[in-house]
């Protein structure tokens, strides 16, 4: 997703003056930190099960009113003014279950999820590591799932082909730089998948601002 698209989505969040923002599956904290910088009176909480990612998030958020904790998103309770979940629906049992979980936490969500731009081939699913077609929906199905969870879509940005190329090339290059056997195998799968027929046009990614 382009920097401008991310900034536009964060700027479209319908928030109160002093919001408390939760990020589930926050990874290195980039999205939450960006939101806190966009809303200087906001406070944040980020949770993820990856201790290394949380350590990086704490460094990234130094000096900001934010707490990053190693915690299962499913154990987070209470109400927040907004919840962020970008590329981390697995933290709530995957799509579409994550949408219901997010709606239980907040009336406003910044949600990033993959979708099928066209039906995936068996080879493409295998190259994703044995994924199944029902793990995602098409774009209309993604919108319907959000509506079914009690949200309206108030803003949307969709990654274009250039966004995907930069993202996946960066993933592969970082894995190759790591040099370990698992990382190299991961990089190889990315490059092989992109070389498949439809390898660059099957999967899409949408960044949604939801309100319910």
N, C-alpha and C positions, 0 to 999 in steps of 0.2 A: 504494500500500500504506500502511495506517495506521502511525503511529509505533509504536503498541503491537504491531502484527503484526511489524514489523521487529525491534523489541527482543526479542520472544518468539523469533523465529527465531535471532537472534544468541545469545541465552541458551541455546538448545537445542543449540548446537554441542558435540559430544563431544570436548573438547580436553584435552591434557596440561597440566601446571601452567605451563610456559613455552613456549607454542606459537609457531611461526613461520608466519605467515599470508601467503599470496600472494593478490593481487587482480588478475585478468587483465581488461583492458578496464575499468580502474578509474575512468575519467572524472575527476571532480573529487575523488575519494578519499573521498567521504562514507561509503560502506559500510565500508571498511577502517578509517577513523578511528573509526567507531562501535564496531567490533569491538575495536579496541585500547583504547578507553576502558572497554569492558565487561570486558576481561581485562587488567588493569594489568601483568601480567608477560609479556604477549605482545610479539612484534616483528613488523613487517610489511614487505612489499615490494609495491608497486603498479606496474603497467606499463600503458601506453596509447600509442597512436600520435599522439594529439592533444597537441601541445606546450603549447597554451594551457590545456587541461584539467590537464595535469601541473603547470604553474606554479600553478594554483589549488589543486591537491591539496597541493603543498608548503607553501603558506600555511596550508591547513586543518590539516595535520599537524605544524605547527611545535611543537617541544618534545616530540614523541612519538618512540618508537624505530621510525621508519619511513623507508623510502627509496622515492621515487617517480621512475620513470625513463621516458623516451620510448623504448619498445621494443616490438617485435612480440611478442605473447604466444606465437606459435609457436616463438620462439627461446629461451624460458625452459626451462631444464632443472633437474634435481635433484628432491629430494623435500621436501615441506612438510607441516606438521601439518594444514593446512587450506587450501583454495583457495576464493576468492569469485569468482563470475561472475554478475552480476545485470544482465539486459538486454543482455548483451554476448557472446552465443554466437557472433556474427559474428567475434569475435577468434580463434575456433578453427574457422572454416569453417562456422559455423551449426549449428543443430539438425538431427540428433541427434549430429553428429560431435563437438561440443563436450564432450559427456558423457564420451566415451572419453578425450579429451585431459585433462579434469579428473581422471579416475580415474588417469591416468598420473602426475599431479603430487601427488596426496594421497589419503588414505583418507577424508577428511572434506571435504564441499563445501557451500557455501551458494550455491544455484543459482536464479536467477530467470529464468523463461521464459514467453513467451506460449503460449496454446493456444486452439484453436477451441471456444468454448462451443456453437456450432452451425455447420453447414457454411457457409462464406462464399459470398456471391453474387459474380457476376462484377463487379457495380458496386462492391461493397465492396473486392474485390481491386484493382480499377483505382484506387480512391480511396486505397489504401495505396501507390500509386506503381508498380503493375504487379506486385504480389506474386503468388505462386502458392500454391494450397491445400496443396501438399506441403511448404511451408517450415515448417509447424507440424503438430501432431497435436491430437487432442482430449485431454482430461485423462487418460483411460486410456492413450492412446498415449504421453503424456509420462511417465507412471509406468513403462510397459513399457520405454521407452527407457532410463530410469535403471537399471532392473533389468538390462537387457541390457548396460549398460556396467559392471556389477559393483557397483552401489550398492543399498542398501536405503533407502527413504524413512522417516526417523525423525521428521520434523516437516514440516508444510505449512501455509502461510497463503495464502489466495486473495483477490485484490482484489475488493471488492464494487462495485456500481454507483456508489456515492458516491466511492469511491477513484478510479475511472476518470474520473468527471466532473471532479473536482478536478485530476487529473493532466493530462488533455487540455486543459482550459480554461486551466491554467497554461502549458502548452506554447504554445498559440495566443496567449495574451496576451503572453508573453515575445517571441515572434516578431514580433508586431505592434509591440511597443515598440522592437524593433531597427529596423524600418522599411525595411530593404533589400528589393529586389524578390524575391529568393529567399526571404527570411524571410516576407514577406507572402504569397507563393504557398503556402508551407508552412502558415501559419496558416489560409489559406482552405481548403486540402485537409482539415485537421483538422475544421473546422467543417462543411464539406460532407459529410464522411464520417459525422459524428455525426448529421446530418440524414437520412441514408438509412434506409430500412426495415431494421431490425436493426443500425443503425449504432452503437448503444450496447450491444448484447447479443451480438454475434458473437465478439468477441475477449476472452479472459480473460488473467489473469496469475497465475502461481503462484510462490511463494517457498518453495523446498524445502531442507530440511537432509538431506543424503545421507551415508550411511556405508557403506564397503565394505572 
